[in-house]
Amino acid sequence: MATGRDLQFRIVTAFQRRVGNPLLGRLPTQQLLETTGRKSGEPRVTPIGGRRVGNEFWLVSEFGEKSQYVLNIKADNRVRVRLRGVWHAGTATLLPEDDAIARLRSLPRANSTVVRLAGTQLMTVRVDLAQ
């Protein structure tokens, strides 16, 4: 039997997959994360929200290890991040021990609010951007 968290996960991810991601991915200013599909080997692009700090980009995954892009990172941590319309290569590191709630306080407020409301298993992700 599905729990409340499972139902929330299914509803939010279905909305993101069918409505949110296709719309947000078209916006020229939207931050995007490109991973390599762990099964297909094809590029997978996901709209994200986070903040660049020096040569690092920080974000919080709302579903942690259940997020498709997190599963892709576990298989291949080489990623690209689009910031202000420019793609940057990088290496993603999953940080389950980081305090994701505290991290969200340092990231853009609108996205952080949505992540806190929709998320069930928050996990911090750091991308070390290539120089």
N, C-alpha and C positions, 0 to 999 in steps of 0.2 A: 504494500500500500504506500502511496506517495505521501511524503511529509509536506508540511507547509513550505519548507525551504526548497524541496524538489519542485513543487508546483510553481513557486516564485521563479526558480531558475528556468523552467520550461517556458513560462509566459514571457519573461524578460528576453530570453535568448531568441524566441520565435519573433517577437517584435523587432529586436535588433536586426536579425537576419533578413526579415522581409521588408521592413520599413526604415528603421533608423540608419543602419549602415549604408544601404544604397543611396539614401538622400544625403547623409553627411559626407560620404566619400566623394561626392561631386563638388562639394564646396572647396574653392581654391585655397582657403585659409585653414581648412580643417587639418589638424595633426593626424597623420596616418602611421601605422606600424605595418611593415611588410615582413612576414615570416615565410619560411619555406614549408609547404604542406608536408607533414610527416609521412603521409601515405602516397600522395600524388607527386611530390617533388615540385609542384607548381607554386608560383608566388601567391600568397594569400594576404590581402590588404584589409586592415581593420581600422576604423576610425577610433581614435583614442583621445585622451586629454591628459596633459601632464605639464611638466616644466623643465626647461633646460637650465642647468646650473653648471657653468663652465663647459667642460667636455662630457658632461653626463646629462642624460635625460631620464627623469623620474616619472613613473606612473603607478597607479594602483589598479590591479585587476579585480573586478567586482566578484568574480567566481573562482578565483585562485586556480587550483589544479584542474577544475572543470572547464575553464576557458579554453577554447580551441587554440588561440594564439599561445597560451601558456604551454599546452601540450606540444605545439610545434616548436617552441623555444627549447623545451626539454630534449627534443630530438635533434635540433640544430639551432644553436644560439646565435648564429650570424643573422642579423636583421638589418633593415633599413628603416629610418624614421623620416617622415616628411615634416619639416618645420618651416613655416612661412613660405611654402611652395617649393622648397629646396630639399632634395633627398640627401640623407647622410647615412653612410654605412656605420654599423656598430656591432657590438657584442652585448647580448642581453644576459643579465644575471637575475635569477629569481631569489628573492629575499624573504622567505616565509618567517624568519625570526624578527624582521623589522616590524615596528609598531605602525601598521598601515593606517590606523585612525590618526595618529600624530602626523604621519607623512601627508595625509590628505589635507591637513591644516596648512601645509606649505605649498600646496598646489592650487591651481585656479579654482575659485570658489564654486562656480556653477557646475563644472564637471564633478568636483568633489562631492557636492550635495547629491547629485544623481547617483554616483557610485555608492555613497553611504546608504541611500534609500533603497536602491535596487539590489545591492550586493548582499551575498550571504556568506562568502568565504574570502574576505579581502586578502590580497597578497601584493606586496610591493615588488616592482620590477625596476631595475636600473639598467639603462643602456649606456655603455661606454662608447662614445662616438669616436670614430677614426679621425685622426688629425690630418 
